[in-house]
Amino acid sequence: MTTLLEKQTDAVSAKAVRFAGERLVVELSDGRELSVPYKKIAWLRWLAKATPKQRANWSLEPGGYAIYWDDLDDGVEICHLLGMESLS
């Protein structure tokens, strides 16, 4: 069974990535921007521990379905970012 969230995330991809302070900001293919406080999210602690130089060395996987940091040998899929619960 396909959920609405799966349908929505399948159609959205990453176009650009940047860091603004302690936030990972992802520009999405549908025009939205997703901003995530990576230091406050347990499953992104590997990104919080990285140096600014390591964080800056990212690439998009084919089709923009994920962001990958080669220096860190880790990445994150856009669908996981979109499916997050609010931190507040």
Backbone as a printed PyTorch tensor [residue, N CA C, xyz], in Angstrom:
tensor([[[ 0.8300, -1.1660,  0.0000],
         [ 0.0000,  0.0000,  0.0000],
         [ 0.8870,  1.2470,  0.0000]],

        [[ 0.6600,  2.1460, -0.9090],
         [ 1.4180,  3.3850, -1.0080],
         [ 0.7160,  4.4780, -0.2150]],

        [[ 1.4780,  5.1660,  0.6220],
         [ 0.8960,  6.2410,  1.4290],
         [ 1.0380,  7.5770,  0.7090]],

        [[ 0.2930,  8.5680,  1.1750],
         [ 0.3730,  9.9040,  0.6030],
         [ 1.7740, 10.4760,  0.7630]],

        [[ 2.4100, 10.2450,  1.9200],
         [ 3.7580, 10.7400,  2.1470],
         [ 4.7220, 10.1440,  1.1350]],

        [[ 4.6060,  8.8490,  0.8610],
         [ 5.4810,  8.2130, -0.1180],
         [ 5.2880,  8.8270, -1.4950]],

        [[ 4.0550,  9.0830, -1.8750],
         [ 3.7860,  9.6990, -3.1690],
         [ 4.3900, 11.0920, -3.2300]],

        [[ 4.2610, 11.8650, -2.1560],
         [ 4.7890, 13.2220, -2.1320],
         [ 6.3110, 13.2340, -2.1530]],

        [[ 6.9500, 12.3490, -1.4240],
         [ 8.4060, 12.3480, -1.3600],
         [ 9.0250, 11.7520, -2.6060]],

        [[ 8.3370, 10.8430, -3.2870],
         [ 8.8590, 10.2900, -4.5320],
         [ 8.9870, 11.3680, -5.5970]],

        [[ 8.1140, 12.3530, -5.5670],
         [ 8.0820, 13.3880, -6.5940],
         [ 9.0200, 14.5520, -6.2830]],

        [[ 9.6130, 14.5880, -5.1130],
         [10.4520, 15.7070, -4.6970],
         [11.9060, 15.2530, -4.6210]],

        [[12.7980, 16.1010, -5.1170],
         [14.2220, 15.7910, -5.0520],
         [14.9930, 17.0240, -4.5930]],

        [[16.2260, 16.8020, -4.1860],
         [17.0980, 17.9020, -3.7760],
         [17.7300, 18.5260, -5.0080]],

        [[17.8240, 19.8410, -4.9880],
         [18.4700, 20.5830, -6.0750],
         [19.7560, 21.2590, -5.6080]],

        [[19.7970, 21.6660, -4.3480],
         [20.9750, 22.3380, -3.8010],
         [20.9950, 22.1560, -2.2840]],

        [[22.1800, 22.2880, -1.7210],
         [22.3780, 22.1100, -0.2770],
         [23.3030, 23.2190,  0.2170]],

        [[23.0120, 23.7210,  1.3960],
         [23.9120, 24.6780,  2.0330],
         [23.7390, 24.5660,  3.5490]],

        [[24.6780, 25.1470,  4.2650],
         [24.5860, 25.2070,  5.7190],
         [24.4330, 26.6620,  6.1230]],

        [[23.4930, 26.9130,  7.0060],
         [23.2560, 28.2510,  7.5460],
         [23.3220, 28.1260,  9.0630]],

        [[24.4420, 28.5070,  9.6290],
         [24.6320, 28.3230, 11.0690],
         [24.6290, 26.8380, 11.3970]],

        [[23.7380, 26.4300, 12.2770],
         [23.6470, 25.0220, 12.6750],
         [22.4950, 24.3150, 11.9700]],

        [[22.1480, 24.7870, 10.7810],
         [21.0340, 24.2030, 10.0310],
         [21.5120, 23.7090,  8.6690]],

        [[21.0250, 22.5490,  8.3010],
         [21.1910, 22.0140,  6.9600],
         [19.9950, 22.5110,  6.1590]],

        [[20.2550, 23.2120,  5.0620],
         [19.1860, 23.7710,  4.2400],
         [19.2250, 23.0910,  2.8770]],

        [[18.0950, 22.5040,  2.4870],
         [17.9930, 21.7810,  1.2210],
         [16.9490, 22.4650,  0.3480]],

        [[17.3640, 22.8540, -0.8520],
         [16.4380, 23.4120, -1.8360],
         [15.8130, 22.2390, -2.5860]],

        [[14.4920, 22.1770, -2.5880],
         [13.7800, 21.0620, -3.1980],
         [13.3110, 21.3950, -4.6120]],

        [[13.0810, 20.3600, -5.3860],
         [12.6870, 20.5210, -6.7840],
         [11.3360, 21.1920, -6.9660]],

        [[10.5040, 21.1820, -5.9430],
         [ 9.1850, 21.8140, -6.0560],
         [ 9.1890, 23.2650, -5.5720]],

        [[10.3860, 23.8160, -5.2960],
         [10.5100, 25.2100, -4.8990],
         [10.5870, 25.4450, -3.4050]],

        [[10.2790, 24.4360, -2.6010],
         [10.3690, 24.5950, -1.1460],
         [11.8180, 24.5230, -0.6930]],

        [[12.0720, 25.0480,  0.5030],
         [13.3420, 24.8750,  1.1800],
         [13.0800, 24.1550,  2.4860]],

        [[13.8980, 23.1720,  2.7530],
         [13.7950, 22.3930,  3.9780],
         [14.9900, 22.7640,  4.8470]],

        [[14.7430, 23.1750,  6.0770],
         [15.7900, 23.5940,  6.9930],
         [15.7520, 22.6970,  8.2250]],

        [[16.8780, 22.0500,  8.5130],
         [16.9360, 21.0490,  9.5770],
         [18.0540, 21.3970, 10.5660]],

        [[17.7570, 21.4520, 11.8690],
         [18.7960, 21.7090, 12.8780],
         [19.5840, 20.4190, 13.1540]],

        [[20.5780, 20.1590, 12.3200],
         [21.2570, 18.8560, 12.3370],
         [21.9110, 18.5150, 13.6750]],

        [[22.2490, 19.4900, 14.4920],
         [22.8640, 19.1920, 15.7880],
         [21.8500, 18.6900, 16.8100]],

        [[20.5700, 18.8880, 16.5580],
         [19.5220, 18.4720, 17.4920],
         [18.8660, 17.1540, 17.1020]],

        [[19.3190, 16.5350, 16.0320],
         [18.6950, 15.3090, 15.5360],
         [19.6720, 14.1500, 15.7290]],

        [[19.2800, 13.1890, 16.5280],
         [20.1790, 12.0880, 16.9030],
         [20.7720, 11.3790, 15.6910]],

        [[19.9670, 11.0980, 14.6740],
         [20.4860, 10.3350, 13.5360],
         [21.3090, 11.1850, 12.5690]],

        [[21.5150, 12.4730, 12.9010],
         [22.4100, 13.3240, 12.1100],
         [23.6310, 13.7670, 12.9260]],

        [[23.8900, 13.1040, 14.0380],
         [25.0360, 13.4810, 14.8850],
         [26.3590, 13.3670, 14.1330]],

        [[26.4440, 12.4130, 13.2130],
         [27.6610, 12.2690, 12.4090],
         [27.9420, 13.5560, 11.6200]],

        [[26.9020, 14.2400, 11.2040],
         [27.0520, 15.4950, 10.4730],
         [27.4510, 16.6230, 11.4260]],

        [[26.9170, 16.6030, 12.6250],
         [27.2590, 17.6090, 13.6370],
         [28.7240, 17.4990, 14.0600]],

        [[29.2690, 16.2960, 14.0560],
         [30.6550, 16.0710, 14.4680],
         [31.6580, 16.3920, 13.3620]],

        [[31.1830, 16.5910, 12.1540],
         [32.0560, 16.8540, 11.0110],
         [32.6070, 18.2770, 11.0560]],

        [[33.7340, 18.4720, 10.4000],
         [34.2930, 19.8190, 10.2740],
         [33.5090, 20.5780,  9.1990]],

        [[33.5820, 21.9060,  9.2140],
         [32.9220, 22.6730,  8.1500],
         [33.3940, 22.2550,  6.7540]],

        [[34.6710, 21.9550,  6.6210],
         [35.2080, 21.5160,  5.3230],
         [34.5700, 20.1900,  4.8960]],

        [[34.4250, 19.2590,  5.8260],
         [33.7850, 17.9770,  5.5070],
         [32.3170, 18.1750,  5.1430]],

        [[31.6100, 19.0210,  5.8890],
         [30.1990, 19.2810,  5.5910],
         [30.0240, 19.9300,  4.2240]],

        [[30.9930, 20.7330,  3.8150],
         [30.9010, 21.4330,  2.5280],
         [31.1230, 20.5040,  1.3380]],

        [[31.6940, 19.3440,  1.5680],
         [32.0050, 18.4110,  0.4810],
         [30.8800, 17.3980,  0.2980]],

        [[29.7630, 17.8510, -0.2190],
         [28.5910, 17.0010, -0.4310],
         [28.3380, 16.8390, -1.9250]],

        [[27.5530, 15.8440, -2.2550],
         [27.0970, 15.6680, -3.6380],
         [25.6780, 15.1170, -3.5990]],

        [[24.9600, 15.3400, -4.6780],
         [23.6100, 14.7950, -4.7970],
         [23.6820, 13.4580, -5.5070]],

        [[22.9500, 12.5040, -5.0050],
         [22.8380, 11.2190, -5.6750],
         [22.0120, 11.4140, -6.9500]],

        [[22.1520, 10.5220, -7.9340],
         [21.3910, 10.6650, -9.1830],
         [19.8960, 10.8680, -8.9170]],

        [[19.3290, 11.8420, -9.5790],
         [17.9190, 12.1380, -9.3940],
         [17.6360, 12.9880, -8.1700]],

        [[18.6730, 13.2960, -7.3740],
         [18.5080, 14.1420, -6.1990],
         [17.7620, 13.4910, -5.0500]],

        [[17.7080, 12.1510, -5.0260],
         [16.9570, 11.4700, -3.9590],
         [17.6780, 11.5000, -2.6140]],

        [[18.9930, 11.8180, -2.6310],
         [19.7750, 11.8120, -1.3950],
         [20.9600, 12.7600, -1.5210]],

        [[21.4800, 13.1400, -0.3590],
         [22.7000, 13.9390, -0.2650],
         [23.7590, 13.0250,  0.3350]],

        [[24.9710, 13.0460, -0.2470],
         [26.0300, 12.1710,  0.2310],
         [27.2810, 12.9900,  0.5120]],

        [[27.9170, 12.7070,  1.6510],
         [29.1670, 13.3390,  2.0360],
         [30.2620, 12.2860,  1.9180]],

        [[31.0520, 12.3800,  0.8600],
         [32.0780, 11.3820,  0.5730],
         [33.1190, 11.3030,  1.6880]],

        [[33.5570, 12.4580,  2.1920],
         [34.5620, 12.4710,  3.2650],
         [34.0700, 11.7690,  4.5240]],

        [[32.7670, 11.7660,  4.7290],
         [32.1700, 11.1830,  5.9350],
         [31.6090,  9.7870,  5.6930]],

        [[31.6010,  9.3670,  4.4350],
         [31.0460,  8.0720,  4.0380],
         [29.6360,  7.8810,  4.6010]],

        [[28.8240,  8.9150,  4.4690],
         [27.4530,  8.8540,  4.9740],
         [26.5900,  9.8320,  4.1900]],

        [[25.3020,  9.6720,  4.3230],
         [24.3830, 10.5540,  3.6200],
         [22.9950, 10.4630,  4.2060]],

        [[22.0830, 11.1970,  3.5770],
         [20.7050, 11.2120,  4.0490],
         [19.7750, 11.2940,  2.8410]],

        [[18.7170, 10.5030,  2.8850],
         [17.7240, 10.5330,  1.8260],
         [16.7220, 11.6510,  2.0970]],

        [[16.2990, 12.3060,  1.0380],
         [15.3580, 13.4170,  1.1530],
         [14.0510, 12.9540,  1.7910]],

        [[13.5980, 11.7620,  1.4770],
         [12.3400, 11.2690,  2.0520],
         [12.4170, 11.1840,  3.5720]],

        [[13.6010, 10.9090,  4.1230],
         [13.7480, 10.8620,  5.5810],
         [13.6470, 12.2600,  6.1830]],

        [[14.2140, 13.2410,  5.5050],
         [14.0970, 14.6170,  5.9870],
         [12.6540, 15.0970,  5.9150]],

        [[11.9730, 14.7750,  4.8390],
         [10.5810, 15.1970,  4.6800],
         [ 9.6440, 14.4950,  5.6580]],

        [[ 9.9900, 13.3010,  6.0760],
         [ 9.1330, 12.5260,  6.9620],
         [ 9.3590, 12.7670,  8.4380]],

        [[10.2520, 13.7060,  8.7750],
         [10.5620, 13.9650, 10.1820],
         [ 9.3930, 14.5930, 10.9150]],

        [[ 9.2980, 14.2590, 12.1820],
         [ 8.3330, 14.8960, 13.0790],
         [ 8.9060, 16.2310, 13.5420]],

        [[ 8.0720, 17.1300, 13.9430],
         [ 8.5020, 18.4200, 14.4730],
         [ 9.2910, 18.2120, 15.7610]],

        [[10.3150, 19.0300, 15.9670],
         [11.1170, 18.9410, 17.1860],
         [10.4900, 19.6950, 18.3470]],

        [[ 9.5190, 20.5320, 18.0810],
         [ 8.9210, 21.3220, 19.1660],
         [ 7.7330, 20.6280, 19.7790]]])
